[in-house]
Amino acid sequence: MEKNNKIIMKSQFVLSNFLWRFAERCGAQLVTFIVSIVLARILAPEDYGTIALITVFTTIMQVFVDSGLGTALIQKKDADDLDFSSVFYFNFVVCLVLYGVMFVAAPLIAAFYNDATLTPLVRVISLTIVISGVKGIQQSYVSRNMLFKRFFFATLGGTIFSAFLGIGLAYAGFGVWAIVVQQLSNTTIDTLILWLTVKWRPKKKFSWQRLKGLLTFGWKLLASALLDTVYNNLRSLVIGKMYSSADLAYYNQADKFPNVVVNNINSSIDSVLLPTMASAQDDPVQVKAMTRRAIKTSTYIMAPLMMGLAFCAEPVIKLVLTDKWLSCVPFMQIFCITYMFYPIHTANLNAIKAMGRSDLFLKLEIVKKIMGMVLLLSTMWFGVMAMAYSLLVSSLLSQIINSWPNWKLLDYSYFEQLKDIMPGIILAVIMGCCVYLISLLGLSSAVTLLIQVPLGAGIYIGASAVLQLESFEYLWSMVKSVKAGKF
């Protein structure tokens, strides 16, 4: 009886933190999405392309901000103030060095793209690296202690403030600087609120011995993240260099729409799943159960959203961004299919990290990136669309690679995972084909979407209930529990 009560209390605690994290992601992504729409209507695609050129480099630098140590602090069973303080001071010094590198490299980046105006833009937007260094360990403390309510207020505060500032500057005619200031102010306010709401502060102590221990685990995650980030941004780098900034803007803008959905769901699950799995790392059966539930449930939710967006891409772009962005449509459809399978990646990799196998994590990244580079180098000469398709193929193959270790670690094979997710995916594809038929009627974009969205939801939910899909019944039982006040 006592054991059952503990399990129920833990489930309630995990669900509560997931809901706070999900609310934070939904709120932030909704505001960011609206801002990006407003800015896209005001600014030219070339302005977005300019920012995309810069963020290729700043995103890579951001990987070093954490150095894999944040995840190491979450995974370590007995991490204390000495561990957190040591990592904080180390990370802050690293961030100062990284900003110095970006400041000096700014003219070289501008020369690489043959655009001298990029130099001041790079130097200003790179300040986010230093600010992120101040915020990083606070975020790890929040994640380790499952205090995701703090994220909600910090993220939403920074997002809303920066939204008004960015839109105001865009209307005032500041062009690309409006996007720069928006991103910088977002990170700054987010950090400030987090420091005000989270009581942890670095202590006046430092242990190189503790840091070395954390680095032993963390450096492999750093190397993995660096490989992943460089690879993911390499397409933007190649597009910006070989093709036009407008091509890069279409490519990146198409990514934002499915990303709004994916970040809300996937990052919420990711944030809560790792510390929860890490707490059960000595029980592979329990970790497998968590992994399986995460894959089944999140894919069941993600599949209809991605398929629906893919089949409704054209009216969405016309209505939200206007006809000048119609070149985004085929890219968006490719990204939707790619992101639909992200829950498999996330759950499998979190299980590997929770089990303390950062060595396997790194090996997987090396294999995946070699494969991805071969695909990229083979397609980069044939246009941006060919490069987008290579990303889709790479992502599908990466599913198999990511799941491979858990066949032995958790006795959970890739074929078993496919069996778990296929009912939802097949139903989502059928639903997508049905809503696509509405677009053939020649109605306006607004009317088309007003019919497609409720029709798609009705088909997917109704068919799930009739077919009694396990994931639907699980979610429905959760909804009834919430209504009954059990969570």
The 8 nearest C-alpha neighbors of each residue, nearest first, counted from 0:
[[1, 3, 2, 4, 5, 6, 7, 8],
 [0, 2, 4, 3, 5, 6, 7, 8],
 [3, 1, 5, 0, 4, 6, 7, 8],
 [4, 2, 6, 0, 5, 1, 7, 8],
 [3, 5, 7, 1, 2, 6, 8, 0],
 [4, 6, 8, 2, 3, 7, 9, 1],
 [7, 5, 3, 9, 4, 8, 10, 2],
 [6, 8, 10, 4, 9, 5, 3, 11],
 [9, 7, 5, 11, 10, 6, 4, 12],
 [8, 10, 12, 6, 11, 7, 5, 13],
 [11, 9, 7, 13, 12, 8, 14, 6],
 [10, 12, 8, 14, 9, 486, 13, 15],
 [11, 13, 9, 15, 10, 14, 8, 16],
 [14, 12, 10, 16, 15, 11, 17, 9],
 [15, 13, 17, 11, 16, 12, 10, 18],
 [14, 16, 12, 18, 17, 13, 11, 19],
 [17, 15, 19, 13, 18, 14, 147, 20],
 [16, 18, 14, 20, 15, 19, 21, 271],
 [17, 19, 21, 15, 16, 20, 22, 14],
 [20, 18, 22, 16, 148, 21, 17, 147],
 [21, 19, 23, 17, 267, 18, 22, 147],
 [20, 22, 18, 267, 24, 23, 19, 17],
 [23, 21, 25, 19, 20, 24, 18, 26],
 [22, 24, 151, 20, 26, 21, 25, 27],
 [23, 25, 263, 21, 27, 22, 26, 28],
 [26, 24, 22, 28, 263, 23, 27, 29],
 [25, 27, 29, 23, 24, 28, 22, 30],
 [28, 26, 24, 30, 155, 29, 25, 158],
 [27, 29, 31, 25, 30, 26, 259, 32],
 [30, 28, 32, 26, 31, 27, 25, 33],
 [29, 31, 33, 27, 32, 28, 34, 26],
 [32, 30, 28, 34, 29, 33, 27, 35],
 [31, 33, 29, 35, 30, 34, 28, 36],
 [32, 34, 36, 30, 35, 31, 29, 37],
 [33, 35, 31, 37, 36, 32, 162, 38],
 [34, 36, 38, 32, 33, 37, 39, 31],
 [35, 37, 39, 33, 34, 38, 32, 320],
 [38, 36, 34, 40, 39, 35, 33, 41],
 [37, 39, 41, 35, 40, 36, 42, 34],
 [40, 38, 36, 42, 37, 41, 35, 320],
 [39, 41, 37, 38, 42, 320, 36, 321],
 [42, 40, 38, 39, 37, 43, 169, 170],
 [43, 41, 39, 38, 40, 46, 174, 44],
 [42, 44, 45, 46, 39, 41, 47, 40],
 [45, 43, 47, 46, 245, 248, 48, 42],
 [44, 46, 48, 245, 43, 47, 244, 49],
 [47, 45, 49, 48, 175, 44, 43, 42],
 [48, 46, 50, 44, 49, 45, 248, 51],
 [47, 49, 248, 244, 45, 51, 46, 247],
 [50, 48, 46, 52, 47, 51, 45, 244],
 [51, 49, 53, 47, 52, 48, 54, 46],
 [50, 52, 48, 54, 49, 53, 47, 55],
 [53, 51, 49, 50, 55, 54, 48, 239],
 [54, 52, 50, 55, 51, 56, 121, 57],
 [53, 55, 57, 51, 56, 58, 52, 50],
 [54, 56, 53, 232, 58, 52, 57, 51],
 [57, 55, 54, 59, 58, 53, 60, 52],
 [56, 58, 54, 60, 59, 55, 61, 125],
 [59, 57, 61, 60, 56, 54, 55, 62],
 [58, 60, 56, 57, 61, 62, 228, 229],
 [59, 61, 57, 62, 58, 63, 56, 97],
 [62, 60, 58, 64, 63, 59, 128, 57],
 [61, 63, 60, 64, 59, 225, 65, 224],
 [62, 64, 66, 61, 65, 60, 221, 93],
 [65, 63, 61, 62, 132, 66, 94, 90],
 [64, 66, 67, 63, 68, 69, 62, 135],
 [67, 65, 63, 221, 68, 64, 62, 218],
 [68, 66, 217, 221, 220, 65, 69, 70],
 [67, 69, 71, 217, 66, 70, 65, 72],
 [70, 68, 72, 139, 71, 67, 65, 136],
 [69, 71, 73, 72, 68, 67, 74, 217],
 [70, 72, 68, 74, 69, 73, 217, 213],
 [73, 71, 69, 75, 70, 74, 78, 68],
 [74, 72, 143, 70, 71, 75, 274, 69],
 [73, 75, 71, 72, 277, 70, 76, 353],
 [76, 74, 72, 78, 73, 77, 71, 213],
 [75, 77, 78, 74, 278, 73, 277, 72],
 [76, 78, 75, 79, 72, 74, 82, 73],
 [79, 77, 75, 82, 76, 72, 80, 83],
 [80, 78, 82, 81, 77, 83, 84, 72],
 [81, 79, 83, 82, 84, 202, 78, 201],
 [82, 80, 84, 79, 83, 85, 205, 204],
 [81, 83, 85, 79, 80, 84, 78, 209],
 [82, 84, 80, 86, 81, 85, 87, 79],
 [85, 83, 201, 87, 81, 86, 82, 202],
 [84, 86, 205, 82, 87, 83, 88, 206],
 [85, 87, 89, 83, 84, 88, 90, 82],
 [86, 88, 84, 90, 85, 89, 136, 83],
 [89, 87, 91, 90, 85, 86, 84, 92],
 [88, 90, 86, 92, 87, 91, 85, 93],
 [91, 89, 93, 87, 92, 88, 86, 132],
 [90, 92, 94, 132, 88, 93, 89, 87],
 [93, 91, 95, 94, 89, 90, 96, 88],
 [92, 94, 90, 96, 91, 95, 97, 89],
 [95, 93, 97, 91, 129, 96, 92, 132],
 [94, 96, 92, 98, 97, 93, 129, 99],
 [97, 95, 99, 93, 94, 98, 100, 92],
 [98, 96, 94, 100, 99, 95, 93, 101],
 [97, 99, 101, 95, 100, 96, 102, 94],
 [100, 98, 96, 102, 97, 101, 103, 95],
 [99, 101, 97, 103, 98, 102, 104, 96],
 [102, 100, 104, 98, 103, 99, 105, 97],
 [103, 101, 99, 122, 105, 100, 104, 98],
 [102, 104, 100, 101, 105, 99, 106, 107],
 [103, 105, 101, 107, 102, 106, 100, 108],
 [104, 106, 118, 108, 107, 102, 103, 121],
 [107, 105, 109, 118, 108, 104, 110, 103],
 [108, 106, 110, 104, 109, 105, 111, 103],
 [107, 109, 111, 105, 110, 106, 104, 112],
 [110, 108, 106, 114, 117, 115, 107, 112],
 [109, 111, 113, 107, 112, 108, 106, 114],
 [112, 110, 108, 109, 113, 107, 114, 240],
 [111, 113, 110, 109, 114, 240, 108, 239],
 [114, 112, 110, 111, 109, 115, 108, 117],
 [113, 115, 109, 112, 116, 117, 110, 111],
 [114, 116, 109, 117, 118, 113, 110, 106],
 [117, 115, 114, 118, 119, 109, 120, 113],
 [116, 118, 120, 109, 115, 119, 114, 121],
 [117, 119, 105, 106, 121, 120, 116, 109],
 [120, 118, 122, 121, 117, 123, 116, 105],
 [121, 119, 117, 123, 118, 122, 124, 116],
 [120, 122, 118, 124, 119, 123, 105, 125],
 [123, 121, 119, 102, 125, 120, 124, 105],
 [122, 124, 120, 125, 121, 126, 119, 179],
 [123, 125, 126, 121, 122, 179, 127, 120],
 [126, 124, 127, 122, 123, 128, 121, 57],
 [127, 125, 128, 124, 129, 123, 130, 98],
 [126, 128, 130, 125, 129, 183, 131, 124],
 [127, 129, 131, 126, 130, 125, 61, 94],
 [130, 128, 132, 94, 131, 126, 127, 95],
 [131, 129, 127, 133, 132, 128, 187, 134],
 [132, 130, 134, 128, 133, 129, 135, 127],
 [133, 131, 129, 91, 135, 130, 134, 64],
 [132, 134, 130, 131, 135, 91, 129, 136],
 [135, 133, 131, 190, 137, 132, 136, 138],
 [134, 136, 138, 132, 137, 131, 133, 139],
 [137, 135, 139, 138, 134, 87, 140, 69],
 [136, 138, 140, 139, 134, 135, 141, 199],
 [137, 139, 141, 136, 135, 140, 142, 134],
 [138, 140, 136, 142, 69, 141, 137, 143],
 [139, 141, 137, 143, 138, 142, 144, 136],
 [140, 142, 146, 138, 144, 139, 143, 145],
 [143, 141, 145, 139, 144, 140, 138, 146],
 [144, 142, 73, 140, 145, 141, 139, 274],
 [143, 145, 141, 142, 146, 140, 274, 139],
 [146, 144, 142, 143, 147, 141, 16, 271],
 [147, 145, 141, 148, 144, 149, 142, 16],
 [146, 148, 150, 149, 20, 16, 145, 19],
 [147, 149, 151, 19, 150, 146, 20, 152],
 [148, 150, 147, 151, 152, 146, 153, 196],
 [151, 149, 147, 153, 148, 152, 154, 23],
 [150, 152, 23, 148, 149, 154, 153, 155],
 [153, 151, 155, 150, 154, 149, 156, 148],
 [154, 152, 189, 192, 150, 193, 156, 155],
 [155, 153, 189, 157, 156, 151, 152, 150],
 [154, 156, 158, 152, 27, 157, 153, 151],
 [157, 155, 153, 159, 154, 158, 152, 160],
 [158, 156, 189, 185, 188, 154, 160, 155],
 [157, 159, 155, 161, 185, 156, 160, 27],
 [160, 158, 162, 156, 161, 157, 155, 163],
 [161, 159, 157, 162, 163, 158, 156, 164],
 [160, 162, 181, 164, 185, 158, 184, 159],
 [161, 163, 159, 165, 160, 164, 34, 158],
 [164, 162, 166, 161, 165, 160, 167, 159],
 [163, 165, 161, 167, 162, 166, 168, 181],
 [166, 164, 181, 177, 162, 168, 167, 163],
 [165, 167, 169, 163, 168, 164, 162, 170],
 [168, 166, 164, 170, 169, 165, 163, 171],
 [167, 169, 171, 177, 165, 170, 166, 173],
 [170, 168, 166, 177, 172, 171, 173, 167],
 [169, 171, 167, 172, 168, 166, 41, 173],
 [172, 170, 168, 169, 173, 167, 174, 166],
 [173, 171, 169, 170, 174, 168, 177, 167],
 [174, 172, 169, 168, 176, 177, 171, 175],
 [175, 173, 176, 172, 169, 177, 42, 46],
 [174, 176, 46, 177, 178, 173, 179, 50],
 [177, 175, 179, 178, 174, 173, 180, 120],
 [176, 178, 165, 168, 169, 175, 180, 179],
 [179, 177, 181, 176, 175, 180, 165, 182],
 [180, 178, 176, 182, 181, 177, 124, 183],
 [181, 179, 183, 177, 182, 178, 184, 176],
 [180, 182, 165, 161, 178, 184, 179, 183],
 [183, 181, 185, 179, 180, 184, 178, 186],
 [182, 184, 180, 185, 186, 181, 127, 179],
 [185, 183, 187, 181, 161, 186, 182, 180],
 [186, 184, 157, 161, 182, 158, 183, 187],
 [185, 187, 189, 183, 184, 188, 190, 127],
 [186, 188, 184, 190, 189, 185, 191, 183],
 [187, 189, 157, 191, 190, 185, 186, 184],
 [188, 190, 157, 153, 186, 154, 187, 192],
 [191, 189, 193, 187, 134, 188, 192, 186],
 [190, 192, 188, 194, 193, 189, 187, 195],
 [193, 191, 153, 195, 194, 189, 190, 196],
 [192, 194, 190, 153, 196, 195, 191, 197],
 [195, 193, 191, 192, 197, 196, 190, 198],
 [194, 196, 192, 193, 197, 191, 198, 190],
 [195, 197, 193, 194, 192, 198, 149, 153],
 [198, 196, 194, 199, 193, 195, 149, 137],
 [197, 199, 196, 200, 194, 195, 193, 137],
 [200, 198, 197, 201, 137, 140, 194, 80],
 [199, 201, 202, 198, 84, 137, 194, 197],
 [202, 200, 84, 203, 199, 87, 83, 80],
 [201, 203, 204, 84, 200, 80, 81, 205],
 [204, 202, 201, 205, 84, 81, 85, 200],
 [203, 205, 202, 81, 84, 206, 85, 201],
 [204, 206, 85, 84, 81, 207, 203, 88],
 [207, 205, 208, 209, 85, 210, 81, 204],
 [206, 208, 210, 209, 211, 205, 85, 212],
 [207, 209, 211, 206, 210, 212, 213, 205],
 [210, 208, 212, 206, 211, 207, 82, 213],
 [209, 211, 207, 213, 212, 208, 214, 206],
 [212, 210, 214, 208, 213, 209, 207, 215],
 [211, 213, 209, 215, 210, 214, 208, 216],
 [212, 214, 210, 215, 211, 216, 71, 217],
 [213, 215, 217, 211, 216, 218, 212, 210],
 [216, 214, 212, 213, 217, 218, 211, 219],
 [215, 217, 214, 213, 218, 71, 219, 357],
 [216, 218, 67, 214, 68, 220, 219, 71],
 [219, 217, 221, 214, 220, 67, 216, 215],
 [218, 220, 222, 221, 217, 361, 357, 223],
 [219, 221, 223, 67, 217, 218, 222, 224],
 [222, 220, 67, 218, 66, 224, 219, 223],
 [221, 223, 225, 219, 220, 224, 218, 226],
 [222, 224, 220, 361, 226, 221, 225, 364],
 [225, 223, 227, 221, 226, 222, 228, 220],
 [226, 224, 222, 228, 227, 223, 229, 221],
 [225, 227, 223, 229, 224, 228, 230, 222],
 [226, 228, 224, 230, 225, 229, 231, 223],
 [229, 227, 231, 225, 230, 226, 224, 59],
 [230, 228, 232, 226, 231, 227, 233, 225],
 [229, 231, 233, 227, 228, 232, 226, 368],
 [232, 230, 228, 229, 233, 227, 234, 235],
 [233, 231, 229, 235, 234, 230, 55, 228],
 [234, 232, 236, 230, 235, 231, 229, 237],
 [233, 235, 237, 236, 232, 238, 231, 386],
 [236, 234, 238, 232, 233, 237, 239, 247],
 [235, 237, 233, 239, 234, 238, 240, 232],
 [236, 238, 234, 240, 239, 235, 241, 233],
 [239, 237, 235, 242, 241, 240, 236, 247],
 [240, 238, 236, 237, 244, 242, 241, 235],
 [239, 241, 237, 238, 242, 236, 112, 243],
 [242, 240, 238, 237, 239, 243, 236, 379],
 [241, 243, 238, 239, 240, 246, 244, 237],
 [244, 242, 246, 245, 239, 247, 238, 241],
 [243, 245, 48, 247, 246, 45, 239, 248],
 [244, 246, 248, 45, 243, 247, 44, 48],
 [247, 245, 243, 249, 244, 248, 250, 242],
 [246, 248, 244, 250, 245, 48, 249, 238],
 [247, 249, 48, 245, 251, 246, 250, 47],
 [250, 248, 327, 252, 246, 247, 251, 253],
 [249, 251, 247, 253, 248, 252, 330, 246],
 [252, 250, 254, 248, 253, 249, 247, 255],
 [251, 253, 249, 255, 254, 250, 248, 327],
 [254, 252, 331, 327, 251, 250, 255, 330],
 [253, 255, 251, 252, 256, 258, 257, 331],
 [256, 254, 258, 252, 253, 257, 259, 251],
 [255, 257, 258, 259, 254, 253, 260, 252],
 [258, 256, 260, 259, 255, 335, 254, 261],
 [257, 259, 255, 261, 256, 260, 262, 254],
 [260, 258, 257, 256, 262, 261, 28, 255],
 [261, 259, 263, 258, 257, 262, 264, 256],
 [260, 262, 258, 264, 265, 263, 259, 257],
 [263, 261, 266, 265, 264, 259, 260, 258],
 [262, 264, 24, 25, 260, 261, 265, 21],
 [265, 263, 267, 261, 262, 266, 268, 260],
 [264, 266, 268, 262, 261, 267, 269, 263],
 [265, 267, 269, 262, 268, 264, 270, 263],
 [268, 266, 21, 20, 264, 270, 269, 265],
 [267, 269, 265, 271, 266, 270, 272, 264],
 [268, 270, 266, 272, 267, 271, 265, 273],
 [271, 269, 267, 268, 272, 266, 273, 142],
 [270, 272, 268, 269, 273, 17, 274, 275],
 [271, 273, 275, 269, 268, 270, 274, 276],
 [272, 274, 276, 275, 349, 271, 277, 353],
 [275, 273, 277, 276, 272, 271, 143, 278],
 [274, 276, 272, 278, 273, 277, 271, 279],
 [277, 275, 273, 279, 278, 274, 353, 286],
 [278, 276, 353, 280, 274, 279, 275, 74],
 [277, 279, 275, 276, 280, 274, 76, 353],
 [280, 278, 276, 277, 281, 282, 286, 285],
 [279, 281, 277, 354, 282, 278, 353, 276],
 [282, 280, 279, 283, 354, 278, 277, 286],
 [281, 283, 280, 285, 284, 279, 286, 287],
 [284, 282, 286, 285, 409, 287, 281, 280],
 [285, 283, 287, 286, 282, 288, 409, 410],
 [284, 286, 288, 287, 283, 282, 289, 279],
 [285, 287, 283, 289, 288, 284, 276, 290],
 [288, 286, 290, 284, 285, 289, 409, 291],
 [287, 289, 285, 291, 286, 290, 292, 284],
 [290, 288, 286, 292, 287, 291, 293, 285],
 [291, 289, 287, 293, 288, 346, 292, 286],
 [290, 292, 288, 294, 293, 289, 287, 295],
 [291, 293, 289, 295, 290, 294, 296, 288],
 [292, 294, 290, 291, 296, 295, 297, 289],
 [295, 293, 291, 292, 342, 297, 343, 296],
 [296, 294, 292, 298, 420, 293, 297, 419],
 [295, 297, 299, 293, 298, 470, 294, 292],
 [296, 298, 300, 299, 294, 293, 295, 301],
 [299, 297, 301, 300, 295, 296, 302, 294],
 [298, 300, 423, 296, 297, 301, 302, 295],
 [301, 299, 297, 298, 302, 296, 303, 304],
 [300, 302, 298, 304, 299, 303, 339, 297],
 [301, 303, 305, 339, 304, 424, 298, 299],
 [304, 302, 427, 306, 305, 307, 301, 300],
 [303, 305, 307, 301, 302, 306, 308, 300],
 [306, 304, 335, 308, 302, 307, 303, 339],
 [307, 305, 309, 303, 308, 431, 304, 302],
 [306, 308, 304, 431, 310, 305, 309, 303],
 [307, 309, 311, 305, 306, 310, 312, 304],
 [310, 308, 332, 306, 312, 307, 311, 335],
 [309, 311, 307, 435, 308, 312, 431, 306],
 [312, 310, 308, 309, 313, 314, 307, 315],
 [313, 311, 315, 309, 308, 310, 328, 314],
 [312, 314, 316, 315, 311, 328, 317, 325],
 [315, 313, 444, 317, 316, 312, 318, 311],
 [316, 314, 312, 318, 313, 317, 319, 311],
 [317, 315, 313, 320, 319, 314, 318, 312],
 [318, 316, 321, 314, 322, 315, 319, 320],
 [317, 319, 315, 316, 321, 314, 444, 320],
 [318, 320, 316, 317, 315, 321, 36, 314],
 [319, 321, 316, 317, 318, 324, 40, 36],
 [322, 320, 317, 323, 318, 319, 324, 316],
 [321, 323, 317, 325, 324, 320, 316, 318],
 [322, 324, 321, 325, 320, 326, 317, 44],
 [323, 325, 322, 326, 327, 320, 321, 316],
 [326, 324, 327, 322, 328, 323, 316, 317],
 [325, 327, 324, 328, 249, 329, 323, 330],
 [328, 326, 249, 253, 325, 330, 324, 329],
 [327, 329, 331, 330, 326, 312, 325, 313],
 [330, 328, 332, 331, 327, 333, 326, 384],
 [331, 329, 333, 327, 332, 328, 253, 250],
 [332, 330, 253, 334, 328, 329, 333, 327],
 [331, 333, 309, 335, 329, 330, 334, 328],
 [332, 334, 330, 331, 336, 335, 337, 329],
 [335, 333, 337, 331, 332, 336, 338, 330],
 [336, 334, 305, 332, 338, 337, 333, 309],
 [335, 337, 339, 333, 334, 338, 332, 305],
 [336, 338, 334, 391, 335, 339, 340, 333],
 [339, 337, 341, 335, 340, 336, 334, 261],
 [338, 340, 336, 302, 337, 341, 301, 305],
 [339, 341, 338, 342, 343, 337, 298, 344],
 [340, 342, 338, 344, 343, 339, 345, 337],
 [343, 341, 345, 344, 294, 340, 298, 346],
 [344, 342, 341, 346, 345, 294, 340, 347],
 [343, 345, 341, 342, 347, 346, 398, 348],
 [346, 344, 342, 348, 343, 347, 349, 341],
 [345, 347, 349, 290, 343, 348, 344, 342],
 [348, 346, 350, 344, 349, 345, 402, 343],
 [347, 349, 351, 350, 345, 346, 344, 352],
 [350, 348, 352, 346, 351, 347, 273, 353],
 [349, 351, 353, 347, 348, 352, 354, 346],
 [350, 352, 348, 354, 349, 353, 356, 347],
 [353, 351, 349, 355, 354, 350, 356, 357],
 [354, 352, 277, 350, 355, 351, 276, 349],
 [353, 355, 280, 351, 352, 356, 350, 277],
 [354, 356, 352, 353, 357, 351, 74, 216],
 [357, 355, 358, 359, 351, 352, 354, 360],
 [356, 358, 360, 359, 352, 355, 219, 220],
 [359, 357, 356, 361, 360, 219, 362, 216],
 [360, 358, 362, 361, 357, 356, 363, 351],
 [359, 361, 357, 363, 358, 362, 364, 356],
 [360, 362, 223, 364, 358, 363, 359, 219],
 [363, 361, 359, 365, 364, 360, 366, 358],
 [362, 364, 366, 360, 361, 365, 367, 359],
 [363, 365, 367, 361, 362, 366, 223, 368],
 [364, 366, 362, 368, 363, 367, 369, 361],
 [365, 367, 363, 369, 364, 368, 362, 370],
 [368, 366, 364, 370, 365, 369, 371, 397],
 [367, 369, 371, 365, 370, 366, 372, 364],
 [370, 368, 372, 366, 371, 367, 365, 373],
 [369, 371, 367, 368, 373, 372, 366, 374],
 [372, 370, 368, 374, 373, 369, 393, 367],
 [373, 371, 375, 369, 374, 370, 368, 376],
 [372, 374, 370, 376, 371, 375, 377, 369],
 [373, 375, 371, 377, 372, 376, 389, 378],
 [376, 374, 372, 378, 377, 373, 379, 371],
 [377, 375, 373, 379, 378, 374, 372, 380],
 [376, 378, 374, 375, 373, 379, 380, 372],
 [377, 379, 375, 386, 380, 381, 385, 376],
 [380, 378, 381, 376, 386, 375, 382, 377],
 [381, 379, 378, 382, 377, 376, 385, 383],
 [382, 380, 378, 379, 385, 383, 386, 384],
 [383, 381, 385, 384, 380, 379, 386, 378],
 [382, 384, 386, 385, 387, 238, 379, 381],
 [385, 383, 387, 386, 382, 388, 330, 381],
 [384, 386, 388, 387, 383, 382, 378, 381],
 [387, 385, 389, 383, 384, 388, 378, 379],
 [388, 386, 384, 390, 389, 385, 383, 391],
 [387, 389, 391, 385, 390, 386, 384, 392],
 [388, 390, 386, 392, 387, 391, 374, 393],
 [391, 389, 393, 387, 388, 392, 394, 386],
 [390, 392, 388, 394, 337, 389, 393, 395],
 [393, 391, 389, 395, 394, 390, 396, 388],
 [392, 394, 390, 396, 391, 371, 395, 397],
 [395, 393, 397, 391, 392, 396, 390, 337],
 [394, 396, 392, 397, 398, 393, 391, 337],
 [395, 397, 393, 398, 394, 399, 392, 400],
 [398, 396, 400, 394, 399, 395, 401, 393],
 [399, 397, 401, 396, 395, 400, 344, 402],
 [398, 400, 402, 397, 401, 396, 403, 413],
 [399, 401, 397, 403, 398, 402, 363, 396],
 [402, 400, 398, 399, 403, 397, 347, 344],
 [401, 403, 399, 400, 405, 413, 347, 404],
 [402, 404, 400, 406, 405, 401, 399, 413],
 [405, 403, 406, 407, 402, 408, 401, 359],
 [406, 404, 408, 409, 407, 403, 402, 411],
 [405, 407, 412, 410, 411, 404, 403, 409],
 [406, 408, 405, 410, 409, 404, 411, 403],
 [407, 409, 405, 406, 410, 404, 283, 411],
 [408, 410, 405, 411, 287, 407, 283, 406],
 [411, 409, 406, 407, 408, 405, 412, 287],
 [412, 410, 406, 409, 405, 415, 413, 287],
 [413, 411, 406, 415, 414, 410, 416, 405],
 [412, 414, 416, 415, 402, 417, 399, 411],
 [415, 413, 417, 416, 412, 418, 411, 419],
 [414, 416, 418, 412, 413, 417, 419, 411],
 [415, 417, 413, 419, 414, 418, 412, 420],
 [418, 416, 414, 420, 419, 415, 421, 413],
 [417, 419, 415, 416, 421, 420, 414, 422],
 [418, 420, 416, 417, 295, 421, 415, 422],
 [419, 421, 417, 295, 418, 422, 423, 298],
 [420, 422, 424, 423, 418, 417, 425, 419],
 [423, 421, 425, 424, 420, 426, 419, 468],
 [422, 424, 299, 426, 421, 425, 420, 427],
 [423, 425, 427, 421, 426, 422, 302, 428],
 [426, 424, 428, 427, 422, 423, 421, 429],
 [425, 427, 429, 423, 424, 428, 430, 422],
 [428, 426, 303, 424, 430, 425, 429, 302],
 [427, 429, 431, 425, 430, 426, 306, 424],
 [430, 428, 426, 432, 431, 427, 425, 433],
 [429, 431, 427, 433, 428, 432, 455, 426],
 [432, 430, 428, 307, 434, 433, 429, 306],
 [433, 431, 435, 429, 430, 434, 428, 436],
 [432, 434, 430, 431, 435, 436, 429, 455],
 [433, 435, 451, 431, 436, 437, 432, 455],
 [436, 434, 432, 437, 433, 310, 438, 431],
 [435, 437, 434, 438, 439, 433, 432, 440],
 [436, 438, 435, 439, 434, 440, 447, 451],
 [439, 437, 436, 440, 435, 447, 441, 442],
 [440, 438, 437, 436, 441, 435, 442, 447],
 [439, 441, 438, 437, 442, 436, 447, 443],
 [440, 442, 439, 438, 443, 437, 447, 444],
 [443, 441, 440, 447, 446, 444, 438, 439],
 [442, 444, 446, 445, 447, 441, 314, 448],
 [445, 443, 314, 447, 446, 318, 448, 442],
 [444, 446, 448, 447, 443, 449, 318, 314],
 [447, 445, 449, 443, 448, 444, 442, 450],
 [446, 448, 444, 450, 445, 449, 442, 443],
 [449, 447, 451, 450, 445, 446, 452, 444],
 [448, 450, 446, 447, 451, 452, 445, 453],
 [449, 451, 448, 447, 452, 454, 453, 446],
 [450, 452, 448, 454, 434, 449, 455, 453],
 [451, 453, 455, 454, 450, 448, 449, 456],
 [454, 452, 456, 455, 451, 457, 450, 449],
 [455, 453, 457, 451, 452, 456, 450, 458],
 [454, 456, 458, 452, 457, 453, 430, 451],
 [457, 455, 453, 459, 454, 458, 460, 452],
 [456, 458, 454, 460, 455, 461, 459, 453],
 [457, 459, 455, 461, 456, 460, 462, 454],
 [460, 458, 456, 462, 461, 457, 463, 455],
 [461, 459, 463, 457, 462, 458, 456, 464],
 [460, 462, 464, 458, 463, 457, 459, 465],
 [461, 463, 465, 459, 464, 460, 458, 466],
 [464, 462, 460, 466, 468, 461, 465, 467],
 [463, 465, 467, 461, 462, 466, 460, 468],
 [466, 464, 462, 467, 463, 461, 468, 460],
 [465, 467, 463, 464, 468, 462, 461, 469],
 [468, 466, 464, 465, 463, 469, 472, 471],
 [469, 467, 471, 463, 466, 470, 472, 464],
 [468, 470, 472, 471, 473, 467, 463, 474],
 [471, 469, 473, 472, 468, 296, 474, 295],
 [472, 470, 474, 468, 473, 469, 475, 463],
 [471, 473, 475, 469, 470, 474, 476, 468],
 [472, 474, 470, 476, 471, 475, 469, 477],
 [475, 473, 477, 471, 476, 472, 470, 478],
 [474, 476, 472, 478, 477, 473, 471, 479],
 [475, 477, 479, 473, 474, 478, 472, 480],
 [476, 478, 474, 480, 475, 479, 481, 473],
 [479, 477, 475, 481, 480, 476, 482, 474],
 [480, 478, 482, 476, 481, 477, 483, 475],
 [481, 479, 477, 483, 485, 478, 482, 476],
 [480, 482, 484, 478, 486, 483, 479, 485],
 [483, 481, 479, 484, 480, 478, 485, 486],
 [482, 484, 480, 481, 485, 479, 486, 478],
 [485, 483, 481, 482, 486, 480, 479, 478],
 [484, 486, 480, 483, 481, 482, 11, 479],
 [485, 481, 11, 484, 480, 15, 14, 483]]
